[in-house]
Amino acid sequence: MTAEDQVAGLLLAAGQGSRLGAPKALVKLGGARLVDRGVALLSAGGTDPVVVVTGAADVGVPGAMVVYNPDWPTGMASSLVAGLRALPAACGAVVVALVDQPLIGPAAVQRLIAAYRAGAVAAVAAYHGKPRNPVLLASALWPEVIETAAGDEGARAWLRAHSGLVTAVECADTGRPDDVDTAADLARVGRMLAGGAAG
């Protein structure tokens, strides 16, 4: 496999989960921690290796390379930067996912990778036309993204400033981008998973 072909997975899982009452990485849904669900999503979608950025809870994650971000309280951008800097130089691109979106399906990751293989340098999963997560970034873009990432925006500032380079990939039929921010969110998403309503 050439460097161009290798697509890594990056799971941002450093948040404290203040509204949930526990770090999001450790919160369980259907018997599995959100961090393990996120790793499974990226692996099943075809990324390798998978890097997990932790913070509020520095936890072990089987099947992934764990990077601790001591600056996690400053916001998501610091975790994105820590993760991008930790990726192997051999990777041609990365798919970035968030730990608190467990209804996203592996097919979304697969479609982003397919867009990259077809020539996209940046691709964003869209749901009914609205861009959300995950996001794919070719390695040539990482230095610029690292330079512009700030606060809780992650790669959003770069994506907005370079919209002409971003390919939207419709993924509404593969899952949902619902965030798990509160106990009510967790209960609702749990019911959806149990009812097979993720798609």
Backbone as numpy.savetxt, mean C-alpha at the origin, in Angstrom:
# Nx Ny Nz CAx CAy CAz Cx Cy Cz
15.13 -13.06 -13.89 14.27 -11.86 -13.89 15.16 -10.62 -13.89
14.93 -9.71 -14.79 15.73 -8.49 -14.84 15.21 -7.49 -13.81
16.01 -6.47 -13.54 15.60 -5.44 -12.58 14.30 -4.78 -13.02
14.18 -4.60 -14.33 12.97 -3.95 -14.84 11.73 -4.76 -14.54
11.88 -6.10 -14.55 10.73 -6.97 -14.36 10.31 -7.09 -12.90
11.25 -6.87 -11.97 10.94 -7.11 -10.57 10.14 -5.96 -9.98
8.97 -6.30 -9.43 8.11 -5.29 -8.81 7.97 -5.64 -7.33
8.41 -4.74 -6.47 8.32 -4.96 -5.03 6.95 -4.52 -4.51
6.63 -4.97 -3.33 5.44 -4.51 -2.63 5.87 -3.73 -1.40
5.18 -2.64 -1.10 5.51 -1.82 0.07 4.23 -1.56 0.84
4.17 -2.06 2.07 2.99 -1.90 2.91 3.30 -0.89 4.02
2.54 0.20 4.05 2.73 1.22 5.08 1.85 0.86 6.27
2.51 0.50 7.38 1.79 -0.05 8.53 2.30 0.53 9.85
2.63 1.83 9.85 3.27 2.42 11.02 2.32 3.15 11.96
1.07 3.35 11.54 0.17 4.22 12.29 -0.21 3.71 13.67
-0.52 4.68 14.53 -0.89 4.37 15.92 -2.32 3.88 16.05
-3.17 4.24 15.11 -4.57 3.84 15.20 -5.25 4.42 16.42
-5.05 5.72 16.66 -5.57 6.33 17.88 -7.10 6.19 17.99
-7.80 6.29 16.87 -9.26 6.15 16.91 -9.70 4.70 17.04
-8.79 3.78 16.72 -9.10 2.35 16.87 -8.72 1.82 18.24
-7.83 2.54 18.91 -7.39 2.10 20.23 -6.22 1.14 20.21
-5.63 0.92 19.04 -4.47 0.03 18.91 -3.79 0.31 17.59
-2.47 0.07 17.49 -1.79 0.23 16.21 -2.48 -0.61 15.12
-2.71 0.00 13.97 -3.48 -0.68 12.93 -2.86 -1.99 12.49
-1.53 -2.07 12.50 -0.86 -3.30 12.07 -1.32 -4.51 12.88
-1.63 -4.27 14.16 -1.96 -5.38 15.07 -3.44 -5.70 15.13
-4.27 -4.81 14.62 -5.72 -5.02 14.70 -6.11 -6.26 13.89
-6.96 -7.08 14.50 -7.35 -8.33 13.83 -8.70 -8.19 13.14
-8.78 -8.80 11.98 -10.02 -8.81 11.20 -10.18 -10.23 10.67
-11.26 -10.88 11.05 -11.46 -12.27 10.62 -10.34 -13.18 11.10
-9.79 -12.88 12.28 -8.75 -13.74 12.86 -7.35 -13.46 12.38
-7.16 -12.52 11.44 -5.83 -12.22 10.92 -5.51 -10.75 11.16
-4.25 -10.46 11.51 -3.84 -9.08 11.70 -3.91 -8.33 10.36
-4.21 -7.04 10.44 -4.27 -6.24 9.22 -2.93 -6.26 8.49
-1.82 -6.28 9.23 -0.52 -6.29 8.58 -0.30 -7.58 7.79
-0.78 -8.71 8.32 -0.64 -9.98 7.60 -1.54 -10.01 6.37
-2.72 -9.41 6.50 -3.62 -9.31 5.34 -2.99 -8.48 4.23
-2.32 -7.38 4.62 -1.69 -6.52 3.64 -0.55 -7.20 2.91
0.25 -7.97 3.66 1.35 -8.72 3.04 0.79 -9.76 2.08
-0.28 -10.44 2.49 -0.90 -11.45 1.63 -1.44 -10.82 0.35
-2.02 -9.63 0.47 -2.53 -8.90 -0.70 -1.42 -8.65 -1.70
-0.31 -8.11 -1.23 0.79 -7.77 -2.13 1.45 -9.01 -2.72
1.60 -10.04 -1.91 2.21 -11.29 -2.40 1.32 -11.95 -3.44
0.02 -12.05 -3.13 -0.91 -12.68 -4.07 -1.04 -11.87 -5.36
-0.81 -10.56 -5.26 -0.89 -9.70 -6.44 0.33 -9.80 -7.33
1.40 -10.46 -6.84 2.56 -10.68 -7.69 3.79 -9.86 -7.36
3.81 -9.17 -6.21 5.00 -8.40 -5.86 5.98 -9.27 -5.07
7.26 -8.97 -5.25 8.32 -9.70 -4.54 9.62 -8.92 -4.70
10.26 -8.56 -3.57 9.89 -8.85 -2.18 8.78 -7.92 -1.70
8.29 -8.21 -0.48 7.33 -7.32 0.18 8.02 -6.70 1.39
7.99 -5.38 1.45 8.58 -4.63 2.56 7.46 -4.00 3.37
7.52 -4.15 4.69 6.52 -3.57 5.59 7.20 -2.51 6.44
6.64 -1.31 6.45 7.16 -0.24 7.31 6.31 -0.18 8.57
6.95 -0.41 9.73 6.27 -0.37 11.01 6.69 0.87 11.77
5.94 1.14 12.86 6.26 2.33 13.64 5.72 2.23 15.05
4.42 2.50 15.20 3.81 2.48 16.53 3.94 1.10 17.17
3.90 0.07 16.35 4.14 -1.30 16.82 5.22 -1.91 15.94
6.37 -2.18 16.53 7.48 -2.77 15.78 7.33 -4.28 15.84
6.61 -4.84 14.89 6.22 -6.25 14.96 6.91 -7.08 13.88
7.04 -8.35 14.16 7.54 -9.28 13.15 6.43 -9.62 12.18
6.78 -9.75 10.92 5.79 -10.08 9.89 6.35 -11.20 9.02
5.85 -12.42 9.19 6.33 -13.54 8.37 6.14 -13.27 6.88
7.13 -13.61 6.09 7.02 -13.47 4.65 7.32 -12.08 4.13
7.83 -11.21 5.00 8.11 -9.84 4.56 9.38 -9.33 5.23
9.97 -8.32 4.59 11.10 -7.61 5.17 10.53 -6.43 5.95
10.88 -6.31 7.22 10.32 -5.26 8.07 11.32 -4.12 8.25
10.84 -2.90 8.04 11.65 -1.70 8.23 10.97 -0.85 9.29
11.68 -0.55 10.36 11.11 0.30 11.41 11.36 1.77 11.09
10.30 2.57 11.16 10.40 4.00 10.90 10.30 4.77 12.21
11.43 5.24 12.76 11.38 5.97 14.02 10.65 7.31 13.92
10.48 7.80 12.70 9.81 9.10 12.50 8.32 8.95 12.21
7.76 7.79 12.50 6.36 7.55 12.13 5.38 8.59 12.67
5.61 9.21 13.86 4.63 10.19 14.33 4.48 11.40 13.40
5.46 11.64 12.52 5.39 12.82 11.64 4.42 12.62 10.47
3.94 11.38 10.27 2.97 11.15 9.20 3.40 10.09 8.21
2.49 9.77 7.33 2.68 8.68 6.37 3.88 8.89 5.46
4.19 10.14 5.13 5.27 10.41 4.19 6.60 9.83 4.68
6.86 9.93 5.97 8.13 9.41 6.50 8.21 7.90 6.33
7.07 7.23 6.43 7.06 5.78 6.22 7.27 5.42 4.76
6.67 6.20 3.87 6.88 5.98 2.44 8.35 6.16 2.10
8.96 7.20 2.61 10.38 7.47 2.35 11.25 6.34 2.89
10.97 5.92 4.13 11.75 4.84 4.74 11.62 3.56 3.92
10.40 3.29 3.43 10.18 2.09 2.65 10.87 2.14 1.30
10.76 3.27 0.61 11.39 3.41 -0.71 12.91 3.28 -0.59
13.48 3.85 0.46 14.93 3.78 0.66 15.40 2.36 0.98
14.50 1.53 1.51 14.88 0.17 1.91 14.71 -0.84 0.78
14.07 -0.44 -0.33 13.81 -1.38 -1.41 15.10 -1.80 -2.10
15.19 -3.06 -2.50 16.38 -3.51 -3.23 16.57 -2.74 -4.53
17.82 -2.43 -4.84 18.12 -1.66 -6.06 17.69 -2.41 -7.31
17.51 -3.73 -7.18 17.16 -4.54 -8.35 15.72 -4.34 -8.81
14.90 -3.67 -8.01 13.48 -3.54 -8.35 13.24 -2.45 -9.39
12.41 -2.75 -10.36 12.07 -1.77 -11.39 10.90 -0.90 -11.01
10.08 -1.36 -10.04 8.91 -0.60 -9.62 8.45 -1.13 -8.26
7.54 -0.39 -7.64 6.96 -0.82 -6.37 5.47 -0.54 -6.38
4.71 -1.44 -5.75 3.29 -1.20 -5.50 3.15 -0.86 -4.02
2.63 0.35 -3.74 2.48 0.82 -2.37 1.04 0.64 -1.93
0.85 -0.05 -0.79 -0.49 -0.27 -0.24 -0.52 0.19 1.21
-1.72 0.45 1.72 -1.91 0.89 3.10 -2.48 -0.25 3.92
-2.04 -0.34 5.17 -2.44 -1.47 6.02 -3.92 -1.43 6.38
-4.56 -0.25 6.29 -5.94 -0.13 6.78 -7.00 -0.20 5.68
-6.66 -0.86 4.56 -7.63 -1.02 3.47 -7.76 -2.50 3.10
-8.33 -3.31 4.00 -8.34 -4.77 3.82 -9.30 -5.30 2.76
-10.14 -4.45 2.18 -11.08 -4.93 1.16 -10.51 -4.84 -0.25
-9.30 -4.28 -0.37 -8.66 -4.24 -1.69 -8.24 -5.65 -2.07
-8.47 -6.02 -3.32 -8.17 -7.39 -3.76 -6.86 -7.49 -4.52
-6.26 -8.68 -4.56 -5.00 -8.90 -5.27 -5.06 -8.51 -6.74
-6.25 -8.60 -7.34 -6.38 -8.26 -8.76 -6.03 -6.80 -9.02
-6.24 -5.93 -8.03 -5.87 -4.52 -8.20 -4.35 -4.40 -8.35
-3.62 -5.15 -7.52 -2.16 -5.15 -7.60 -1.71 -5.71 -8.95
-2.34 -6.78 -9.38 -2.00 -7.40 -10.66 -2.23 -6.43 -11.81
-3.30 -5.68 -11.77 -3.60 -4.72 -12.85 -2.59 -3.58 -12.89
-2.15 -3.13 -11.71 -1.14 -2.08 -11.68 0.17 -2.58 -12.29
0.53 -3.81 -11.95 1.76 -4.39 -12.50 1.62 -4.55 -14.02
0.45 -4.96 -14.47 0.21 -5.11 -15.91 0.34 -3.76 -16.61
-0.14 -2.69 -15.96 -0.02 -1.34 -16.54 1.45 -0.95 -16.65
2.23 -1.28 -15.63 3.67 -1.00 -15.65 4.35 -1.77 -16.78
4.02 -3.04 -16.91 4.61 -3.85 -17.98 4.24 -3.31 -19.36
3.09 -2.61 -19.43 2.64 -2.04 -20.70 3.23 -0.65 -20.95
4.04 -0.16 -19.99 4.71 1.11 -20.22 4.42 2.23 -19.24
3.49 2.03 -18.29 3.18 3.08 -17.33 4.32 3.26 -16.33
4.64 4.51 -16.01 5.68 4.75 -14.99 5.06 5.01 -13.62
3.80 5.41 -13.62 3.04 5.57 -12.37 1.61 5.14 -12.66
1.05 4.36 -11.77 -0.32 3.88 -11.97 -1.05 3.89 -10.63
-2.32 4.26 -10.67 -3.12 4.36 -9.46 -4.39 3.56 -9.63
-4.72 2.75 -8.62 -5.99 2.02 -8.66 -7.13 3.02 -8.48
-8.11 2.96 -9.37 -9.27 3.84 -9.29 -10.52 3.01 -9.04
-11.46 3.61 -8.32 -12.72 2.92 -8.00 -13.84 3.83 -8.47
-14.55 3.38 -9.52 -15.58 4.20 -10.16 -15.00 5.55 -10.57
-13.76 5.50 -11.09 -13.11 6.70 -11.61 -12.37 7.53 -10.60
-12.47 7.20 -9.31 -11.81 8.00 -8.27 -10.51 7.33 -7.85
-9.37 8.01 -8.02 -8.08 7.41 -7.67 -7.92 7.21 -6.17
-7.48 6.01 -5.78 -7.25 5.72 -4.37 -5.95 4.92 -4.25
-6.01 3.75 -3.66 -4.83 2.89 -3.48 -5.16 1.48 -3.95
-4.13 0.69 -4.23 -2.70 0.95 -4.17 -2.20 1.81 -5.32
-0.90 2.15 -5.24 -0.24 3.00 -6.23 1.05 2.31 -6.68
1.32 2.33 -7.98 2.59 1.80 -8.49 3.48 2.95 -8.92
4.77 2.85 -8.55 5.76 3.86 -8.92 6.99 3.17 -9.49
7.37 3.52 -10.71 8.60 2.99 -11.29 9.80 3.55 -10.52
10.89 2.79 -10.47 12.04 3.18 -9.65 12.65 4.51 -10.04
12.53 4.89 -11.31 13.09 6.17 -11.75 12.42 7.36 -11.04
11.21 7.14 -10.52 10.47 8.22 -9.87 10.78 8.33 -8.37
11.35 7.30 -7.78 11.50 7.27 -6.33 12.23 8.47 -5.76
13.35 8.93 -6.36 14.04 10.09 -5.78 13.15 11.34 -5.72
12.35 11.56 -6.77 11.45 12.72 -6.77 10.36 12.57 -5.73
9.81 11.37 -5.60 8.75 11.12 -4.62 9.30 11.32 -3.21
10.50 10.82 -2.96 11.14 10.99 -1.65 11.32 12.48 -1.35
11.69 13.23 -2.36 11.95 14.66 -2.19 10.68 15.44 -1.87
9.54 15.01 -2.42 8.30 15.79 -2.28 7.35 15.27 -1.22
7.60 14.07 -0.69 6.69 13.49 0.30 6.74 14.30 1.59
5.57 14.63 2.14 5.52 15.40 3.38 4.24 15.09 4.14
4.34 15.10 5.46 3.16 14.93 6.32 2.44 13.61 6.07
1.11 13.71 5.97 0.30 12.50 5.77 -0.06 12.30 4.31
0.58 13.02 3.42 0.21 12.96 2.00 0.83 11.79 1.25
1.93 11.25 1.74 2.58 10.18 1.02 3.01 10.64 -0.36
2.64 9.87 -1.37 3.03 10.21 -2.75 2.02 11.14 -3.43
0.99 11.54 -2.70 -0.11 12.28 -3.33 0.34 13.58 -3.99
1.26 14.30 -3.31 1.72 15.58 -3.87 2.41 15.36 -5.21
3.26 14.33 -5.27 3.95 14.07 -6.54 2.95 13.66 -7.61
2.01 12.81 -7.26 1.02 12.33 -8.24 0.18 13.49 -8.78
-0.19 14.41 -7.90 -0.98 15.58 -8.34 -0.16 16.46 -9.27
1.11 16.66 -8.95 1.96 17.55 -9.74 2.35 16.95 -11.09
2.21 15.62 -11.21 2.61 14.96 -12.45 1.47 14.09 -12.99
0.26 14.64 -12.97 -0.92 13.87 -13.36 -0.81 13.32 -14.78
-0.07 14.00 -15.63 0.08 13.53 -17.00 0.86 12.24 -17.12
1.62 11.89 -16.08 2.40 10.65 -16.09 1.67 9.49 -15.41
0.50 9.79 -14.82 -0.20 8.80 -14.00 -1.29 8.09 -14.80
-1.23 6.78 -14.80 -2.25 5.96 -15.45 -3.26 5.49 -14.41
-4.53 5.83 -14.62 -5.59 5.35 -13.72 -6.03 3.96 -14.18
-6.09 3.03 -13.24 -6.46 1.66 -13.55 -7.73 1.32 -12.78
-8.83 1.14 -13.49 -10.12 0.88 -12.83 -10.09 -0.47 -12.12
-10.47 -0.45 -10.82 -10.40 -1.66 -10.00 -11.66 -1.88 -9.16
-12.75 -1.18 -9.49 -13.96 -1.28 -8.66 -14.52 -2.69 -8.62
-14.23 -3.48 -9.66 -14.75 -4.85 -9.69 -13.85 -5.83 -8.93
-12.73 -5.34 -8.38 -11.78 -6.24 -7.71 -11.79 -6.10 -6.19
-12.45 -5.08 -5.67 -12.46 -4.83 -4.24 -12.89 -3.41 -3.95
-12.66 -2.99 -2.70 -13.07 -1.65 -2.27 -11.96 -0.99 -1.46
-11.83 0.34 -1.54 -10.76 1.02 -0.83 -11.15 1.55 0.55
-12.17 0.95 1.18 -12.64 1.42 2.49 -11.50 1.44 3.52
-11.40 2.54 4.26 -10.40 2.66 5.32 -10.96 2.12 6.64
-10.09 1.51 7.43 -10.46 1.08 8.78 -9.82 2.07 9.75
-10.59 3.08 10.16 -10.07 4.11 11.06 -10.66 4.04 12.46
-11.87 3.47 12.57 -12.57 3.42 13.85 -13.10 2.01 14.11
-13.56 1.79 15.34 -14.14 0.49 15.68 -15.37 0.20 14.82
-16.13 1.26 14.50 -17.31 1.09 13.64 -16.89 0.65 12.24
-15.80 1.25 11.72 -15.28 0.85 10.41 -14.88 -0.63 10.44
-14.19 -1.01 11.51 -13.72 -2.39 11.63 -14.89 -3.37 11.62
-15.94 -3.04 12.37 -17.11 -3.91 12.43 -17.79 -4.00 11.06
-17.91 -2.85 10.39 -18.57 -2.83 9.07 -17.78 -3.62 8.04
-16.46 -3.42 8.01 -15.63 -4.14 7.06 -15.63 -5.64 7.37
-15.65 -5.98 8.66 -15.72 -7.38 9.06 -16.99 -8.04 8.54
-18.10 -7.30 8.64 -19.38 -7.84 8.14 -19.32 -8.03 6.62
-18.70 -7.09 5.94 -18.59 -7.18 4.48 -17.73 -8.39 4.07
-16.63 -8.58 4.78 -15.79 -9.74 4.47 -16.52 -11.04 4.72
-17.23 -11.08 5.85 -17.97 -12.31 6.20 -19.07 -12.59 5.18
-19.63 -11.52 4.63 -20.71 -11.69 3.66 -20.22 -11.79 2.23
-18.90 -11.77 2.05 -18.34 -11.87 0.69 -18.62 -10.64 -0.15
-18.72 -9.46 0.53 -19.11 -8.24 -0.18 -17.92 -7.34 -0.50
-16.73 -7.90 -0.49 -15.56 -7.07 -0.76 -15.48 -6.63 -2.20
-16.06 -7.38 -3.11 -15.95 -7.04 -4.51 -16.99 -6.07 -4.96
